[in-house]
């Protein structure tokens, strides 16, 4: 077999290789690609000391020509000779520390410097190491009883040109942790945190670079002997990460546990946090015998999660190729896991005492950064905090200067632009995507640049008139003023109109007790609005019927203050303290006594008996024995006549008819206790049903009608159930007052369905279409406005036949419906409601999270029905089940006809397309063209419907016919070609 030429490209694992990202490319020759891969690893090991699968990804192999191979070979030889000459001229290089297989530097790395402070079991430590000329890295750990934070010495934290930079960054991290602990911890942890803040890690590290005395060398030897590991009682674990799309991320890890392996995972979705699953530090209990099996376990969980979040394509791609290689190639960082051994101080107290004796520990200077308290300075601080810790670079004087400039620019904008919204302008400033922290700092310290930036991100309230008159006007109320000055506080209002802002008078503020309560409750809470803005928004919904005092007390006791600035929940809060005449109150409802059920709810005959007795109001006084007697009688009669009580979940026509008969009985209890009377009523129901089913067929013979009947006029007889508009009396159809009512009278049953109660339900979208058909587009010819929404108590909840102390929750909605009639706007009010919380028949609670939509649909349906839309349904046209069955059959038939027509059109189109290709067989210039046309024709036939066996057989026959035609065309072409050759 002839040799082939390949170009091998090897990329390092950036978290494993000591030099980070390294790419090595070289040519080689081999018989097959598999041989080339094997030789590639051998060659890579010669070219790099870490040239193994632990430090490099799987080599990428591509074919090249022999000329390219020779050219690359010569280039490599020239580079090698040049490198050897440079090495001869250089002095022998230093042996720098090397990364271990986990991407960290080992505990015994030469030159590792550490600064440690301990207190009992608490320890804080930073480690600094030089890994190359002008390259320093660091690690740290902070371990207390309440927390354990650590980063082993590696390049993950950054690479620094000097030891001072590495010490500064590592110290800042430890100090930030200690500062947080000093504020939020207690006891020893808090004391230790203050001790850490007073310690000078930098001086400790730098002192170790000096020449050590004999005493110091002895002490350092003791420290080395006691420090058995860079990070005792911890182990580092590789984490393989994968980004799925723009928002989803997968992290997987495996680690040995004795002679077994365990796995962990963490799945995150930034667009939908509800999809987040797992914790990379929490390993599964399932153990596997090998590392590969543990990886397969973690990958399996990842695939299941991807399917769950509708990333089917990504899930399929995720399992392509070698799973172990996929895991290794995805390794991006490492985590530190604490082992189960008890934590011990890294340096003993005896050693620490000895260090003090020789002056190794010095009194440190407090290292901290300025945290402003002024509002404008804090705004600058928060903006810079989002840009690579740039907030740490400004001094106190610079923050004061930047804060003064921001305050000056804000005053200029408020004075110059009517409707300037300070709150949203500042929000827009915090979302600026700065090029760098330096640009941001320069902007805040330069008044011209700052003014320009604020103008670009300024937010204004539209349609706010500019002040034109200088005549003195009456001081407006704070509520009216705040509507055109959104974003400004009450202090701004007081300053503009010279009002004492410390005294909230009734002349300047409406409902001052409410403002006081809101201010107290929002104190110390982060919110997108000021207390004055929240107060203004609430006052717009307060009426004369609102108990403001009770509302203020409720505000003070709110567990979650976010309710105050949430529009819907804040309105509900006010509604709960407002009297509504149409809403019954439930404050004085007595708690019903729980009583044991007198009948078996699981027995359908006793349940049916209970419903019959409820008609006469006898269910409460009926004894258990009477329930059994009546139910037994009814069951025996039904069985004797060969009828069922239910079909599925619904009562039969006989059972429903018998219930109707009971409604006409005066004494229900006496009737049902009498077996003979019960039997007669059931037989009567059965006979009436049979009579309906056996009505005589219609004939064309004229029926003689007595003369006195034909001469009678329908004086005040009730109107019979209507079927269409044509069935209405002529006087109704021609009445001008009913003209609008008649326009939407008829309902297309294709847009209806039966609900679980057997009633006809009309689709809301169909109603909207009919309204648009009559009046025009919504918002122009008709529309609605939601006035308010609230929740009230419903019926008591029954559990296992017993009335509980809990009530259903019913969501209510009030709308104002309007439409245009003869150029006049007609408007009226309607209500809708939906059960929000209730108990289902299965004995479990249901909480409907779409009640707002359903209540609105209910209110719209009721409002439109008042104008005549779908009135035929409300007048009982389709109450007869027979009519409904026929309508459903017609709908199904229409759908089947449409489906058949579509199948026929699709088949005809596919056959036409295929024929256009087969017609070209005769004129094809080559055999390849005939085969190409054959494939196109078969592809066109794939569009034929395959909904049933007959369609599939038809498609197979057509494909077989195309193949036969293609074979015939190929045979003819070969004959013509042979004849042409013979003739030549």
Buried (B, 14 or more C-beta within 10 A) or exposed (E): EEEBBBBBBBBBBBBBBBBEEBEBBBBBBBEEEEBBBEBBBEBBEEEBEBBEBEBBBBBEBEEBEEEEBEEBBEEBEEEEEEEEEEEEEEEEEEEBBBBBEBBBBBBEBEBBBBBBBBBEBBBBBBBBBBBBEEBBBBBBBBBBBEEBBBBBBBBBBEBBEEBBBBBBBBBBBBBBBBBEBBEEBEEBBBBBBEBBBBBBBBBBBBBBEEEBEEBBEEBBEBBEEBBEEBBBBBBBBBBBBBEBEEEBBBBBBBBEEEEEBBBBBBBBBEEEEEBBBBEBBEBBEEBBEEBBBBBBBBBBBBBEBBEEBEBEEBBEEBBEEEBBEBBBBBBBBBBBBBEEEEBEBBBBEEBBEBBEEEEBBEEBEEBEBBEBEBEBBBBBBBBBEBBEBBBBEBEEEBBBBBBBBBBBBBEBBBEEBBBBBBBBBBBBBEEBEBEEBEEBBEBBBBBEBBBEBBBEBBBBBEEBEEEEEEEEEEBBBBBEBBBBBBBBBBEBBBEEEEBEEEEBEEEBBBBBBBBBBBBEBBEEEEEEBBBBBBBBBBBEBBEEEBBBEEBBEBBEEBEEBBBBBEEEEBBBBBBBBBEBEEEEEEEEEEEEEEEEBBBBEEBBBBBBBBBBBEBBEBBEEBEEEBBBBBBBBBBBBBEEEEBEBEEEEEBBBBBBBBBEBBEEBEEBBEBBBBBEBBBBBBEEBBEBBEEEEEEEEEEEEEEEEEEEEEEEEEEEEEEEEBBEBEBBEEEBBEEEEBEBBBBBBBBEBEBBEEEEEEEBBBBBEBBBEBBBEBBEEEEEBBBBEBEBBBBBBBEBBEEEBEBBEBBBBBBBBBBBBBBBEEEEEEEEEBBBBBBBBBBEEEEEEEEBEEBBEBBBBBBBBBBBBEBBBBBBBBBEBBEEEEBBEEBBEEBEEEEEEEEEEEBEEBBEEBBEBBBEBBEBBEEBEEEEBBBBBBEBBBEBBEBBBBEEEEBEEBBEEBBEBBEEBBEEBBEEBEEEEEEEEEEE
